[in-house]
């Protein structure tokens, strides 16, 4: 179950040279099973917290672009330890940050998983929604609303 996110959240790459901060909650969380994410994460899937761009910042250090060097996505890595930290989709108002970069991670749970068609047989994420590929753009607004309702429903009583 998702937990209340203790904002602000601070984090860093593995070596600590690049530090990040999150000041707004995610608009959605996900696990991606695509072959690109499997290779970049060196794992069965990558984890993502989609956060508003103005609620995320690099507070110390510099990142380098790695992974695919295309026009649509900019994958940011620490230039020293090469940790994949976040991705900035071009023209979008959000950043896909790896939630394991944060000092506090207990709040994270993927709401959806994408590219389940290339999921490794043992890889379970506990995601609420599953998609064989990436959801159609027409579904995104409903997914974001579903995520918000899921987080609210799972919030402990005050």
N, C-alpha and C positions, 0 to 999 in steps of 0.2 A: 504494500500500500504506500502511496506517496505520503511523505511527511511534510510538515510545515518547513519551508525553506528559510534558514536563518540568514537573512540579508543584512548587511552585504556579505557576500561570499568571497573570500580571497583564495588564491591558489597559485600554482607555479608549475613549470615543467619539472622533469625529474632532477635536473642539476640545480634548479632554483635561480637561474640567470634571467629567466623571463617570468614575470609575475603578472597575474590577471586579477580582475575584480568584477563581480556581478552585483549590480544594484537593483535589478528588476527581476521578477520571477520569470521562468520560461513560459513560452506560449504553447509549447508542446515538448514531449520527450520521445526519443525513439532509439531503436536498435536497427542497424542496417546490415543485412547479410550479403550485399552485393560483393562480387569478386574484388572490386577495387578497394572497398572498405576492409575486406578480409586481408588483403595484402598490405594496405597501409597500416592497419592496426596490428598486424602480425597475430591475428586472432580469428575466432569464428565469426565475429561481427564487431562493428564499432558502435559506441554509445554516443548519443547526441542530446544536448539540451538546446532547443531553439530559443534564443533569447533576443529581445529587442536590441537593435544595434546601439541605441543610446543608453542601454543599461549594462553595457559591457565595455571594458577598457583594458588595455595593456598598461600596467602601472609602472613597470620597470623592465628594461631590456628591449631587445629587438628580435623580431621574428624574420624568418626567411620563407620564401614560397617553395613548397615541395610537392610531391605527388604529381598529379596532372598539372601541367602549366598551360591551362586553357583560358579562354575568355569568360567562361560562365562561373567558374569556381576558383577561389584562391585558398589553397590549403596552407595554413601557417604552422611552422615548426620552429622550435628553438634551434638556432644555428650551431649550438655547441653539442647538446645531448641528442638532438634530432627528434625530440618528442613532438608528435603531432598534437597540437593544442586546440586549434579551432579552424573553421572554414568560413569564409565570407562569400556567400553566393552574390554575384554581381547584380545590382539593381534591386535587391531585396532589402527589406528593412529589418533583417534579423541576422544573427551570427549563429552558426552551429558550433557550440563549444563542447569539448569532451568533458563530461561531468567529473571524471576521475582526476582532473587537474586540480579540483578544489580541495582544500584542507578538510572540509566537511562533506561527506558523500552520502550519509544515511538517508537524505531526503529523496534521492534519485530512484526512480523506477521507470522503465520505458512504457509509455502509453501505447505506442504502436511499433510494429516491426515491419521493415520493408525488404523487398527482394527475398521473400521466404522461398521463392522458387530455386534459389541457389544456397539455401540454408544447409549447413552440415547436419547430418542426421542426429547428432547428440546435442546440438545447440538449442537450448531452451532459454527464453528471455523473460517469460512471465508477462509479456505484453498483452494488453487488453484487445487490441486490434491487430490483424495480420494481413499483409498484402503481398501477393505473388511478385509484384514489381513495385514501382513507386505509385502511390495513389494519383488518380487523375486530378488535374488542377481544379476541376469542378467540385471535388470532394474535400479540398483543403479547408475551406471555411467551416464546414460541418465538423471536420476532425478537430480543429482548434476549439470550437464550441464544446465538442465532446470531451476534450482534454480538460477544459476549464470546469465543466460540470463534474468530471471524475475527481479532480483535485478538491473541489468544494465538498463533494459528498464524502470524501475520505478524511477531511479535516477534523481533527478532534474537537469536541465541544469546548467552548471557552469557559 
